[in-house]
Amino acid sequence: MQSTLAVIFNNFTTALRDPVHPKLCVCCLAKMIPPGPSESQRTFVSMLRRGHADLLNAALLFIVTASGFDAELLAVDHQLMLETRRCMNRSAREPAIRSEHQQILDATTTGALLLVIETLCSYINLCLRAAAQEPTQRFSRHRWPTRLEDLLPKGGDATMRALCAWLPQSKSFVVTQTVRGIYNACTVELLPHVTIILDAIPVPLACATTELNERSHPPAVQDDTTHPTHRINALAGLMGELSHAYESGRPLTVDPLLVARLLTAVSLAIDVAMPATSEMLVRLASELHFVSGQREPMHPRVRDHLRVGADPINAFGSLHQGLISTLKRRACGRPTCTNTERVIGKSMLLCAQCRVVFYCSKDCQRLHWTKAEHKTICRTMRRLFDAANIATFRLELSKEDFISACRAAHLNDDDLEAVADVYEYISTTNQPGMPYNDTDHTQIGGLSGWHKSTLSRRGDLDRLTPFTANTQPIS
């Protein structure tokens, strides 16, 4: 069985390496994925990641390259349909298999290429999900992805633009999942490109909302990737991941018109989304209003959310995200050192007290302790963890549990000030290994007033002080 799969995977790899002339059967590509979760699906994913990284890399590069098709689009679509018909009409084909091929051909009303893109995204999503279960390191030596280039074959900007170009075209949430999976795996590298992803969300979100408003749909079932409810769920989840970029106070170069489009799309989706997703969209809209300073359009539920003096807009959640990012980065915590675990080829030293900051050597640890600010921040983090009854901050500690622990601690003013200091340190320190290392991207305009004020309750909307965001158009 595995030898047969290996031959098929190799054939797929060869076909995908020529995006303009893909000799690929759409049906065979789609039906290869076993239903799951199951042992056969786990075997399928393990084979892909261990022995066929070339296929996954070819698949992602195909998706990226095909997003730029214009004059080639019809020819590629015709080629895929032709190859599928040839495969169906082979003399040895059993009637059941021919029927499967015909069903695929009948279903490609939006074009065979888009179906291929969505299927390849499903391959990638399964492997990204498996990789995410290995939190100790971002890349594996023997299982895909093994390096940054596997996930960003054209670099952060070009890869994200290409992937996001499929979001408005696809009526399946699998493309959204691919964008989210790659963003989660490459958060540090993709932070400068968050607005590219944000810019791609309003159209598919509005489209899914319109479908729910204009037509009656059967209840969403789990394996239906095209149901508008599931698509709204997926887009809200993606926005939730991106929200950490502006929750943590990083300056965003965002066109005010984009913020308005996002707020309009989110506000419409609030009324049709499932309850849990609707609550998330209310929170996301609140944060968008907060960081942009824009007040209209404001959904009544968002206005209520801001008026009731809700708990800080994820101030603890933002701190959690910063701590998680610091742990995942596996880079030396001394600001002037650029070493990472990949660079030095061995495990980093972990600060024994805070258990959050890594060092490449004892010298770097000593210098950061004696000549920089880690001594103070380390003790402050320990103080916070002790107050929240967190023995050791770990990657497995969820954002919700961290927030609950911090809130249950009933922190006093001094403790809240300590949280703010740690938050500012985590957010503003130049982080080694980041794609930018200049003050424009690491200093946070307006943070000193924001990160502390959001830690206390607000009595009404007027007391909100908008975050000072850049408002330049997206390039």
C-alpha positions as CSV (number, residue, x, y, z in Angstrom):
1,M,0.0,0.0,0.0
2,Q,2.7,2.5,1.0
3,S,4.8,1.7,-2.1
4,T,1.7,2.4,-4.3
5,L,1.2,5.7,-2.4
6,A,4.8,6.6,-2.9
7,V,4.5,6.1,-6.7
8,I,1.3,8.3,-6.8
9,F,2.9,11.0,-4.7
10,N,5.9,11.1,-7.0
11,N,3.6,11.4,-10.0
12,F,1.8,14.3,-8.4
13,T,5.1,16.0,-7.6
14,T,6.2,15.8,-11.2
15,A,2.8,17.1,-12.5
16,L,2.8,20.1,-10.1
17,R,6.3,21.2,-11.0
18,D,4.9,22.5,-14.3
19,P,2.0,24.8,-13.3
20,V,1.3,25.9,-16.8
21,H,1.0,22.4,-18.2
22,P,-0.1,20.2,-15.2
23,K,-0.7,16.6,-16.3
24,L,-2.8,15.9,-13.3
25,C,-6.1,14.1,-12.7
26,V,-8.2,16.3,-10.4
27,C,-10.2,13.3,-9.2
28,C,-7.2,11.1,-8.3
29,L,-5.7,14.1,-6.4
30,A,-8.9,14.7,-4.5
31,K,-9.8,11.1,-3.6
32,M,-6.3,10.3,-2.2
33,I,-7.1,12.0,1.1
34,P,-8.4,9.4,3.5
35,P,-11.4,10.4,5.7
36,G,-10.5,11.3,9.2
37,P,-9.5,11.5,11.8
38,S,-8.4,7.9,11.3
39,E,-5.4,5.7,11.3
40,S,-5.2,5.7,7.5
41,Q,-5.2,9.5,7.5
42,R,-2.4,9.6,10.1
43,T,-0.4,7.2,7.9
44,F,-1.1,9.3,4.9
45,V,0.1,12.5,6.6
46,S,3.2,10.7,8.1
47,M,4.2,9.5,4.6
48,L,3.8,13.0,3.2
49,R,5.8,14.7,5.9
50,R,8.6,12.1,6.1
51,G,9.1,11.0,2.6
52,H,7.4,13.4,0.3
53,A,8.3,16.9,1.3
54,D,9.0,17.6,-2.4
55,L,5.3,17.1,-3.1
56,L,4.2,19.5,-0.3
57,N,6.7,22.1,-1.5
58,A,5.6,21.7,-5.1
59,A,1.9,22.0,-4.0
60,L,2.5,25.2,-2.2
61,L,4.6,26.7,-5.0
62,F,1.8,25.6,-7.5
63,I,-0.8,27.5,-5.4
64,V,1.4,30.6,-5.2
65,T,2.3,30.5,-8.9
66,A,-1.2,29.8,-10.1
67,S,-2.6,32.9,-8.3
68,G,-0.8,35.0,-10.9
69,F,-2.4,33.3,-13.9
70,D,-4.3,35.5,-16.3
71,A,-4.0,34.6,-19.9
72,E,-2.9,31.1,-18.9
73,L,-6.0,30.5,-16.7
74,L,-8.3,29.0,-19.3
75,A,-5.6,26.8,-20.9
76,V,-4.6,25.4,-17.5
77,D,-8.2,24.7,-16.6
78,H,-8.7,23.0,-19.9
79,Q,-5.6,20.9,-19.4
80,L,-6.8,19.7,-16.0
81,M,-10.2,18.7,-17.3
82,L,-8.6,16.9,-20.3
83,E,-6.2,14.9,-18.0
84,T,-9.2,14.0,-15.8
85,R,-11.2,12.7,-18.7
86,R,-8.2,10.8,-20.0
87,C,-7.8,9.2,-16.6
88,M,-11.5,8.3,-16.5
89,N,-11.6,6.8,-19.9
90,R,-8.7,4.4,-19.4
91,S,-9.7,0.9,-20.6
92,A,-9.0,-0.8,-17.3
93,R,-11.2,1.6,-15.3
94,E,-13.9,0.1,-13.2
95,P,-17.4,1.6,-13.5
96,A,-17.3,2.9,-9.9
97,I,-14.1,4.7,-10.4
98,R,-15.3,6.1,-13.7
99,S,-18.4,7.4,-11.9
100,E,-16.2,9.1,-9.3
101,H,-14.3,10.9,-12.1
102,Q,-17.5,11.9,-13.8
103,Q,-18.9,13.3,-10.5
104,I,-15.7,15.4,-10.1
105,L,-16.0,16.7,-13.7
106,D,-19.7,17.6,-13.1
107,A,-18.8,19.4,-9.9
108,T,-16.1,21.6,-11.4
109,T,-18.6,24.4,-12.3
110,T,-16.1,27.0,-10.9
111,G,-13.2,25.5,-12.8
112,A,-10.9,22.6,-12.3
113,L,-8.0,24.8,-11.2
114,L,-9.8,26.1,-8.1
115,L,-10.7,22.6,-7.1
116,V,-7.0,21.6,-7.4
117,I,-6.0,24.6,-5.3
118,E,-8.5,23.7,-2.6
119,T,-7.4,20.1,-2.6
120,L,-3.7,21.0,-2.3
121,C,-4.6,23.3,0.6
122,S,-6.2,20.3,2.3
123,Y,-3.0,18.3,1.9
124,I,-1.0,21.2,3.4
125,N,-3.5,21.8,6.2
126,L,-3.3,18.2,7.4
127,C,0.5,18.4,7.5
128,L,0.5,21.8,9.2
129,R,-1.9,20.5,11.8
130,A,0.3,17.5,12.5
131,A,3.4,19.8,12.7
132,A,1.6,22.0,15.2
133,Q,1.4,19.0,17.6
134,E,5.2,19.3,18.0
135,P,5.5,22.5,19.9
136,T,9.1,22.1,21.1
137,Q,10.5,23.4,17.8
138,R,9.1,25.2,14.8
139,F,10.9,23.1,12.1
140,S,11.7,19.4,12.2
141,R,14.9,17.8,10.9
142,H,13.1,14.9,9.3
143,R,9.4,15.9,8.8
144,W,8.0,18.7,6.7
145,P,8.3,21.6,7.2
146,T,12.0,21.5,7.8
147,R,12.8,25.2,7.0
148,L,11.2,28.6,6.6
149,E,11.4,28.3,2.8
150,D,9.0,25.3,2.9
151,L,6.2,27.6,4.1
152,L,7.2,30.9,2.4
153,P,8.7,29.8,-0.9
154,K,8.5,33.3,-2.4
155,G,9.2,35.2,0.9
156,G,6.6,36.5,3.3
157,D,5.2,39.3,1.2
158,A,4.8,37.5,-2.1
159,T,3.7,34.2,-0.6
160,M,0.9,35.9,1.5
161,R,-0.3,38.0,-1.4
162,A,-0.6,34.9,-3.6
163,L,-2.4,32.8,-1.0
164,C,-4.7,35.6,-0.1
165,A,-5.6,36.1,-3.7
166,W,-7.5,32.8,-3.5
167,L,-9.6,33.8,-0.5
168,P,-12.2,35.8,-2.4
169,Q,-12.4,33.1,-5.2
170,S,-12.8,30.0,-3.0
171,K,-16.1,28.9,-1.5
172,S,-14.3,26.6,0.8
173,F,-12.7,27.4,4.1
174,V,-9.6,25.3,3.4
175,V,-7.8,28.2,1.9
176,T,-8.5,30.3,5.0
177,Q,-7.1,27.4,7.1
178,T,-3.9,27.3,5.0
179,V,-3.3,31.1,5.4
180,R,-3.9,30.7,9.2
181,G,-1.7,27.7,9.5
182,I,1.2,29.3,7.7
183,Y,0.7,32.6,9.6
184,N,0.8,30.7,12.9
185,A,4.0,28.8,11.9
186,C,5.7,32.0,10.7
187,T,4.2,34.7,12.9
188,V,7.5,36.6,13.4
189,E,8.3,36.7,9.7
190,L,4.7,37.6,8.7
191,L,4.0,40.4,11.3
192,P,5.1,43.1,8.8
193,H,2.6,41.6,6.3
194,V,-0.5,41.4,8.5
195,T,-2.3,44.0,6.5
196,I,-2.1,41.9,3.4
197,I,-4.1,39.2,5.1
198,L,-6.5,41.7,6.7
199,D,-7.1,43.2,3.2
200,A,-8.2,39.9,1.9
201,I,-10.9,39.2,4.6
202,P,-13.8,41.6,3.9
203,V,-14.9,40.2,0.6
204,P,-15.1,36.5,1.5
205,L,-16.6,37.4,4.9
206,A,-19.3,39.6,3.2
207,C,-19.9,36.9,0.6
208,A,-20.6,34.2,3.2
209,T,-22.8,36.6,5.2
210,T,-24.8,37.4,2.1
211,E,-25.3,33.7,1.3
212,L,-26.7,33.1,4.8
213,N,-29.0,36.2,4.5
214,E,-30.3,35.5,1.0
215,R,-30.8,31.8,1.0
216,S,-31.9,29.2,3.5
217,H,-29.1,26.7,4.1
218,P,-29.4,23.3,5.8
219,P,-27.6,23.1,9.2
220,A,-23.8,23.0,8.8
221,V,-22.2,19.6,9.0
222,Q,-18.7,19.1,10.1
223,D,-17.2,17.9,6.8
224,D,-18.9,20.5,4.6
225,T,-16.1,22.9,3.8
226,T,-18.3,25.2,1.7
227,H,-21.1,26.0,4.1
228,P,-21.1,29.7,4.7
229,T,-21.4,29.2,8.5
230,H,-18.1,27.3,8.5
231,R,-16.5,29.9,6.2
232,I,-17.4,32.7,8.7
233,N,-16.1,30.6,11.5
234,A,-12.8,30.1,9.7
235,L,-12.4,33.8,8.8
236,A,-13.2,34.9,12.3
237,G,-10.6,32.4,13.6
238,L,-8.0,33.9,11.2
239,M,-8.9,37.4,12.3
240,G,-8.5,36.3,15.9
241,E,-4.9,35.1,15.2
242,L,-4.1,38.4,13.4
243,S,-5.6,40.4,16.3
244,H,-2.5,39.7,18.4
245,A,-0.5,41.9,16.0
246,Y,-2.6,45.0,16.9
247,E,-3.5,43.9,20.4
248,S,0.1,43.9,21.4
249,G,0.4,47.4,20.1
250,R,2.6,46.8,17.1
251,P,2.2,49.7,14.7
252,L,0.1,48.8,11.7
253,T,0.3,50.5,8.4
254,V,-3.4,50.3,7.6
255,D,-5.5,52.3,5.2
256,P,-8.5,53.7,7.2
257,L,-10.7,52.6,4.3
258,L,-9.5,49.0,5.0
259,V,-10.4,49.3,8.6
260,A,-13.9,50.6,7.6
261,R,-14.3,47.7,5.2
262,L,-13.4,45.2,7.9
263,L,-15.7,46.8,10.4
264,T,-18.6,46.8,7.9
265,A,-18.0,43.1,7.0
266,V,-17.6,42.1,10.6
267,S,-20.7,44.0,11.7
268,L,-22.9,42.3,9.2
269,A,-21.5,38.9,10.1
270,I,-22.2,39.4,13.8
271,D,-25.9,39.0,13.1
272,V,-25.8,35.7,11.2
273,A,-22.8,33.9,12.8
274,M,-23.1,31.1,15.4
275,P,-23.2,32.4,19.0
276,A,-19.6,31.7,19.9
277,T,-18.3,33.1,16.6
278,S,-20.6,36.1,17.0
279,E,-19.1,36.8,20.4
280,M,-15.6,36.6,18.9
281,L,-16.6,39.0,16.1
282,V,-17.9,41.5,18.6
283,R,-14.6,41.4,20.5
284,L,-12.6,41.7,17.2
285,A,-14.7,44.7,16.1
286,S,-14.2,46.3,19.5
287,E,-10.4,45.9,19.1
288,L,-10.5,47.3,15.6
289,H,-12.4,50.4,16.9
290,F,-9.9,50.7,19.7
291,V,-6.7,50.5,17.8
292,S,-7.9,52.6,14.8
293,G,-9.8,55.3,16.7
294,Q,-12.6,54.9,14.2
295,R,-16.1,55.0,15.7
296,E,-18.3,54.3,12.7
297,P,-19.8,52.0,11.6
298,M,-20.3,50.6,15.1
299,H,-22.6,47.6,15.7
300,P,-24.9,48.1,18.7
301,R,-23.5,45.0,20.3
302,V,-20.0,46.3,19.9
303,R,-21.0,49.6,21.4
304,D,-22.5,47.8,24.4
305,H,-19.4,45.7,24.7
306,L,-17.3,48.9,25.0
307,R,-19.7,50.7,27.2
308,V,-20.1,48.2,29.9
309,G,-16.5,48.6,31.0
310,A,-15.6,45.1,30.0
311,D,-12.4,43.6,31.2
312,P,-9.2,44.9,29.5
313,I,-9.3,44.2,25.8
314,N,-7.1,41.1,26.2
315,A,-4.3,42.9,28.0
316,F,-3.5,39.6,29.7
317,G,-4.2,37.8,26.4
318,S,-1.7,40.0,24.6
319,L,0.9,39.3,27.3
320,H,0.2,35.6,26.9
321,Q,0.7,35.9,23.2
322,G,4.0,37.8,23.7
323,L,5.3,35.2,26.2
324,I,4.3,32.3,23.8
325,S,6.0,34.0,20.9
326,T,9.2,34.5,23.0
327,L,9.2,30.8,23.9
328,K,8.5,29.7,20.3
329,R,11.2,31.9,18.9
330,R,14.0,29.9,20.4
331,A,16.3,32.8,20.0
332,C,18.8,34.4,22.4
333,G,17.1,36.9,24.7
334,R,20.1,39.3,24.8
335,P,19.0,42.2,22.5
336,T,22.2,42.5,20.6
337,C,22.7,38.8,19.9
338,T,21.2,37.3,16.8
339,N,21.7,33.6,17.5
340,T,18.9,31.1,17.2
341,E,18.8,27.4,17.9
342,R,19.0,26.8,14.1
343,V,22.1,29.0,13.9
344,I,24.1,27.4,16.7
345,G,22.7,23.9,16.1
346,K,22.0,23.1,19.8
347,S,19.4,23.8,22.4
348,M,19.3,27.2,24.1
349,L,19.7,27.8,27.8
350,L,16.5,28.8,29.6
351,C,16.5,31.3,32.4
352,A,16.0,29.3,35.5
353,Q,13.9,31.9,37.3
354,C,11.3,33.2,34.7
355,R,11.5,30.1,32.4
356,V,10.6,32.3,29.5
357,V,13.8,33.8,28.0
358,F,16.4,31.8,26.2
359,Y,20.1,32.4,25.9
360,C,22.7,31.0,23.5
361,S,25.5,31.0,26.1
362,K,26.1,31.8,29.7
363,D,28.0,34.9,28.7
364,C,24.9,36.3,27.0
365,Q,22.8,35.4,30.0
366,R,25.2,37.1,32.4
367,L,25.5,40.3,30.3
368,H,21.7,40.5,29.9
369,W,21.3,40.1,33.7
370,T,24.0,42.6,34.8
371,K,24.1,45.1,32.0
372,A,20.5,45.1,30.7
373,E,17.0,45.0,32.1
374,H,16.4,41.3,32.4
375,K,17.1,41.2,36.2
376,T,14.1,43.5,36.9
377,I,11.8,42.0,34.3
378,C,12.7,38.4,35.3
379,R,11.7,39.1,38.9
380,T,8.6,40.9,37.8
381,M,7.5,37.9,35.6
382,R,8.1,35.6,38.6
383,R,6.1,37.9,40.8
384,L,3.2,37.8,38.3
385,F,3.3,34.0,37.9
386,D,3.4,33.5,41.7
387,A,0.4,35.9,42.1
388,A,-1.5,34.0,39.4
389,N,-0.4,30.6,40.9
390,I,1.4,29.6,37.7
391,A,4.4,27.5,38.7
392,T,5.9,27.5,35.2
393,F,4.7,29.3,32.1
394,R,4.5,26.6,29.4
395,L,3.5,26.5,25.7
396,E,0.6,24.2,26.7
397,L,-0.9,26.9,28.9
398,S,-3.9,28.2,26.9
399,K,-4.7,31.9,26.5
400,E,-8.0,31.4,28.3
401,D,-6.4,29.6,31.3
402,F,-3.7,32.3,31.6
403,I,-6.3,35.1,31.5
404,S,-8.5,33.3,34.0
405,A,-5.5,32.8,36.3
406,C,-4.5,36.4,36.2
407,R,-8.1,37.6,36.8
408,A,-8.6,35.2,39.6
409,A,-5.5,36.6,41.3
410,H,-7.3,39.9,42.0
411,L,-4.1,41.8,41.2
412,N,-3.6,45.1,43.0
413,D,-2.3,48.3,41.4
414,D,1.3,47.4,41.9
415,D,0.7,44.0,40.3
416,L,-1.1,45.6,37.4
417,E,1.8,48.0,36.9
418,A,4.1,44.9,36.9
419,V,2.0,43.3,34.2
420,A,2.3,46.5,32.2
421,D,6.1,46.6,32.6
422,V,6.4,43.0,31.4
423,Y,4.1,43.6,28.5
424,E,6.1,46.6,27.4
425,Y,9.3,44.7,27.7
426,I,8.1,41.8,25.7
427,S,6.5,44.0,23.0
428,T,9.2,46.6,22.5
429,T,12.5,44.8,23.0
430,N,14.3,44.1,19.7
431,Q,13.9,40.4,19.2
432,P,16.7,38.5,17.6
433,G,15.8,36.6,14.4
434,M,13.0,39.0,13.5
435,P,12.9,40.2,9.9
436,Y,13.1,43.7,11.1
437,N,15.4,45.1,13.7
438,D,14.9,48.8,13.7
439,T,13.1,51.2,16.0
440,D,10.3,51.9,13.5
441,H,9.0,48.4,14.0
442,T,10.0,47.7,17.5
443,Q,9.0,50.9,19.3
444,I,5.3,51.2,19.9
445,G,3.8,54.6,19.5
446,G,1.3,55.3,22.2
447,L,1.9,52.1,24.1
448,S,2.9,53.6,27.4
449,G,-0.5,55.1,27.8
450,W,-2.4,52.2,26.3
451,H,-1.0,49.1,27.9
452,K,-1.4,50.4,31.4
453,S,-4.8,52.0,31.0
454,T,-6.4,48.9,29.5
455,L,-5.5,47.0,32.6
456,S,-8.1,48.8,34.6
457,R,-11.8,49.0,34.1
458,R,-13.3,51.6,31.9
459,G,-16.6,53.3,32.9
460,D,-17.7,54.4,29.4
461,L,-16.8,54.6,25.8
462,D,-15.6,58.2,26.0
463,R,-12.8,57.2,28.3
464,L,-11.2,55.1,25.7
465,T,-8.0,56.6,24.3
466,P,-7.5,55.4,20.7
467,F,-4.2,53.8,19.9
468,T,-2.1,55.9,17.7
469,A,-2.0,53.8,14.5
470,N,-0.3,54.7,11.3
471,T,-2.8,55.4,8.6
472,Q,-0.9,55.0,5.3
473,P,-2.4,53.1,2.4
474,I,-1.3,49.5,1.9
475,S,1.5,49.4,-0.7
